[in-house]
C-alpha cells in the first residue's frame, strides 16, 4: 500500500499530539477545591487571644492598702494583629483591703481593650491593656471620684515550649484621692490560658473555588485558627505550566484585612509554600 508523504506527515503529527495530551493535562492550572493544608509546626504557630480572655483580675497592693477587682472583657484580634474592644455599663466591684477606710465600691464602668501581637523566630509578642473607668465614692470620702482600673500585659509566647512569660502591671486610681500599683512577672503554660481554649497555635488554610483562565487564577480562601477565628480572603495569581502557580491572598472583610499571604503551588497543584503574616504573626511554611 502506497502512503503519500502528506498522509505520513499527518500521521506523525497525530501521534505527536496524542503523546503530548497527558503532559498538557498534567500542566493545567488549579481548579475547584477545597485544597486544604493543616499547619501544626510550632515554628509557624499563630495565636489568637480574641474571645479567649473574657476576664482579667486587678490586684494592686501598695502603701498598706490592697485594691482588687475583676473586669469582664470582650475583644477581637484583627488580621493586622490589633487587639480592640469597648463595652459600656460593665459592672465592677472595687474591693479596698486595709488602710484606714476598707470597703467595697460598686461601679458601672466603660471598659476598653487595646493591644498588638506580632512574632519572630517562633516567639509571639503580645502587648495588651485593659482599662475600666467609672465614678464612685470611696469609703470615708465626701464626694465621688473618677476611678480608673488598669491591667497592662507584656508577654512572650514560645510556641515550641508552649510557655508564656512576661510582666503585668495592675493599677487603680481615684481622682483627688490617690493611686496604687504593682508590677509582677508571670509564667504560664498555653493550656492555662482561657481554660485551654487558646489551643496549640495550629491553623488551617483552605483554598476554594479556584479557576484558571489562561494564566490567571482566581478564587477564595479561608484561614481558620485553632481558636475558631476565621479570616476570609480573595485569591488572585498566575499560573505557569512549567513553574506552577503563585497566589496572593487578600483579606476580604474588615476583620481579615492586614493578613497578607502568598501561596505557591507546583505543577501538580500541590501547595509547596505558604508565606506572609496572619493576624500580625509571621509564617513561612513548607508543607
Secondary structure, DSSP 8 states (H G I E B T S, - for coil): ----HHHHHHHHHHHHHHHHHHHHHHT----B--EEEEE--GGG-----TTT--EEEEEEEETTEEEEEEEE---EE-TTSEEEEEEEEEEEEEEEEESSS-EEEEEEEEEEEEEEEEEETTEEEEEEEEEEEEEE--TT-SS-EEEEEEEEEEEEEETTTTEEEEEEEEEEEETTTEEEEEEEEEEEEGGGGGGGTTTTS-EEEEEEEEEEETTEEEEEEEEEETTS-EEEEEEEEEEETTTEEEEEEEE-STTTTT--EEEEE-TTS-EEEEEEEETTEEEEE--
